[in-house]
Amino acid sequence: MGALDDMAYKPFDADAVIDALAPLLQLTISDKQRPGVRLNLKTASKMAALIEQVKLPDEAEPLPVYRP
């Protein structure tokens, strides 16, 4: 198994994120809260995937002030 195999696409696992990050952030997530946290993480993952699809040229610069 090479380095590229380790980087293969893996589906988003909200439970793994909760299990890994809650202790690091010193959060206690109860069994009652977990479904809501899972749903929000899945939604955030889908939103991030949409943004990752946007192709920007290398010379693109961020605007100093956002004006819609």
Buried (B, 14 or more C-beta within 10 A) or exposed (E): EEEEEEEEEEEEBBEEBBEEEBEEEEEEBEEEEBEEBBEEBBEEBEEEEEEEEEEEEEEEEEEEEEEE
